[in-house]
Amino acid sequence: MHGFVGQPVILVNLVRQLPDWFPGTGFKKTAREWARTLNQAVEAPYEYVKSQMVRSVNHMYFVVIDSS
């Protein structure tokens, strides 16, 4: 069991290196789409608050930045 610890890491790195046209790698396209959606969900509210602050709109906004 001790030798199994590094195997998932090696497998993930090998799968990441496979070209997108390779059979069975359709999940990579889905992962890119989900990453784009997640990034928009995180960045859109932040950018909105920043633009309102630049325009000096006097509203109270809370932006939580968690580094963990």
SULRADA-V532609 format. One line per field, one symbol per residue. burial: + if it has 24 or more other C-alpha atoms within 12 Angstrom, else -. A space follows every 10 residues. Layout:
burial=???
//
This chain:
burial=---------- ---------- ---------- ---------- ---------- ---------- --------
//
